[in-house]
């Protein structure tokens, strides 16, 4: 891992992101060891159950508010939804950590889609285009329309505090 503190603090966006990066990329890997990826995936699913998101627009708002980055829905079919996560948190994590993973975000997306569709889902990080590999990550959330969750009861979506886009300065 490159020097996290120096790299982050020498970036214009770094000060706001440093606390999250210390936890995500320094402390948590130390605590979880080799089980980090599996535990973070489970934790992401657990967070999605605590903060149920009702649609892709709200997902983008929540991801930004949670400090995960800028979430964009790239493509959706009956069996797969492709998401891209970018922005300063992602760019800095990719820049500083040698084995940075985004399993927390993958788990969140998998559970979010399961809640929205009522079917079993799985998410994984997939290759990002060379042009964006230093500033974004891409997820594929796989769904099986025939693998319906038994006795499924969709949760009430979280009522987000949305950014005020109508205000003028």
ChimeraX attribute file (.defattr): number of C-alpha atoms within 10 A of each C-alpha:
attribute: neighborCount
match mode: 1-to-1
recipient: residues
	/A:1	11
	/A:2	10
	/A:3	9
	/A:4	18
	/A:5	14
	/A:6	11
	/A:7	15
	/A:8	21
	/A:9	14
	/A:10	10
	/A:11	11
	/A:12	9
	/A:13	14
	/A:14	18
	/A:15	12
	/A:16	14
	/A:17	18
	/A:18	18
	/A:19	10
	/A:20	14
	/A:21	21
	/A:22	13
	/A:23	12
	/A:24	18
	/A:25	19
	/A:26	14
	/A:27	11
	/A:28	14
	/A:29	17
	/A:30	12
	/A:31	10
	/A:32	13
	/A:33	10
	/A:34	10
	/A:35	10
	/A:36	17
	/A:37	18
	/A:38	14
	/A:39	16
	/A:40	23
	/A:41	23
	/A:42	18
	/A:43	17
	/A:44	23
	/A:45	23
	/A:46	17
	/A:47	17
	/A:48	22
	/A:49	16
	/A:50	12
	/A:51	18
	/A:52	24
	/A:53	27
	/A:54	19
	/A:55	12
	/A:56	16
	/A:57	12
	/A:58	19
	/A:59	21
	/A:60	18
	/A:61	18
	/A:62	22
	/A:63	17
	/A:64	17
	/A:65	15
	/A:66	8
	/A:67	15
	/A:68	21
	/A:69	22
	/A:70	20
	/A:71	23
	/A:72	17
	/A:73	16
	/A:74	12
	/A:75	11
	/A:76	13
	/A:77	9
	/A:78	9
	/A:79	13
	/A:80	17
	/A:81	19
	/A:82	19
	/A:83	22
	/A:84	19
	/A:85	23
	/A:86	21
	/A:87	17
	/A:88	20
	/A:89	25
	/A:90	21
	/A:91	18
	/A:92	21
	/A:93	25
	/A:94	18
	/A:95	17
	/A:96	19
	/A:97	16
	/A:98	11
	/A:99	11
	/A:100	16
	/A:101	18
	/A:102	22
	/A:103	23
	/A:104	22
	/A:105	24
	/A:106	25
	/A:107	28
	/A:108	27
	/A:109	27
	/A:110	25
	/A:111	28
	/A:112	27
	/A:113	26
	/A:114	23
	/A:115	24
	/A:116	16
	/A:117	17
	/A:118	20
	/A:119	18
	/A:120	19
	/A:121	24
	/A:122	17
	/A:123	23
	/A:124	19
	/A:125	18
	/A:126	14
	/A:127	11
	/A:128	15
	/A:129	11
	/A:130	9
	/A:131	8
	/A:132	12
	/A:133	14
	/A:134	16
	/A:135	19
	/A:136	23
	/A:137	23
	/A:138	23
	/A:139	25
	/A:140	23
	/A:141	24
	/A:142	21
	/A:143	23
	/A:144	14
	/A:145	14
	/A:146	9
	/A:147	11
	/A:148	15
	/A:149	15
	/A:150	9
	/A:151	7
	/A:152	12
	/A:153	9
	/A:154	13
	/A:155	14
	/A:156	11
	/A:157	16
	/A:158	14
	/A:159	11
	/A:160	14
	/A:161	10
	/A:162	10
	/A:163	9
	/A:164	7
	/A:165	6
	/A:166	5
	/A:167	6
	/A:168	5
	/A:169	2
